[in-house]
Amino acid sequence: MVMNTLKEALDTRGLTVNEASKLGAKYQTLYKQYLGDRNVGPQTALFYERILGIPRSEIRPDLWPPAHTETSDHAV
């Protein structure tokens, strides 16, 4: 089963498709992506990062893996 990362990202932030579209995204495209009927392409992921503030790594982790926070054993 493919995870719909855009839906998850919007839901987590309490953003509806309508609210997100008012920030500059095309409603129909966003709605299809939200439902999982259409994929989010690389350029669109960058666009959503800019207008919605959702990190590209959250929308397309296959292209931009989330940064792993590694703790160091060495004290600074």
Secondary structure, DSSP 8 states (H G I E B T S, - for coil): ----HHHHHHHHHT--HHHHHTTT--HHHHHHHHHTSS---HHHHHHHHHHH---HHHH-TTTS--------SS--
